């Protein structure tokens, strides 16, 4: 039990302290390099905001993960932890390149493919799993890096997502005695929690930028692939991601069906449309991640249930996801009714 507490507390403490302090060192650099996000018609912010603080948070999480490995908190499956950490760092470096100078979309996709392939092939070799899972792992890494980037559009949403998913993954690691997942989840959760004060201060906030959203997506995807290939229940892996996946998937589908250029910047995600009908940034972010946490709890609690009970829990999860997706339409109708 004491070892379990140390395995969670050490990476959490390191990530928390560094997550709070490193932004003080990085923010002057953002000013010097003039990394400013100017508002456009598709933006959710209305004033220029410095981006790129994800560099500090990515470093905080990566350092916490690395120090935990050096301290011997992970004695089994260290190779998995190293591969997952390398994939997250590579994803964050790609995002920083996009923040700093810009990276052509083809080059971005190529690097994401290489990261996904290297991580999945490395995990396959270490774990001795079937090579037929490699394409799925590559797609998962590419997809979730972009999902987190698409969903990083209002203040607080990515910080809360990192905290929520990291917490669920740390619990999954604890429940299955998978220490690399405990360490990675704890570092991710507290590191991104530490970013929130920098992101939601009115008039003084900064953005993660692509460095932070790419690192977040890469870390989550690499941990998810590693957990899946390690035999951890898919319910642990997917449940905290379902709201993000549903929002992104339905938004892209709508845009394709309307004949829009789906890859262009836009403001048609469900979480963005909520802010059009009265939700603040923080309220939208809390709803997305609060529902994600509820979905995760229901799914995990239902694991030992009999088939009929499990199906009932699944139905509740589908209802919650459906409610989230239709909420902007309900708010729009209410606004029109009272106009």
Secondary structure, DSSP 8 states (H G I E B T S, - for coil): -HHHHHHHHHHHHHHHHHHHHHHHHHHHHHHHTT-EE---TT-S-SS-EE--THHHHHHHHHHHHHHHHHTTS--SSHHHHHHHHHHHHHHHHHHHHHHHT---HHHHHHHHHHHHHHHHHHHHHHHT--GGGHHHHHHHHHHHHHHHHHH--STTHHHHHHHHHHHHHHHHHHHHT-HHHHHHHHHHHHHHHHHHHHHSSTTT----HHHHHHHHHHHHHHHHHHHHHTT--HHHHHGGGHHHHHHHHHHHHHHHHTT--TTS--S-SHHHHHHHTT--HHHHHHHHHHHHHHHHHHHHHGGGS-HHHHHHHHHHHHHHHHHHHHHHHHHHHHHHHT-
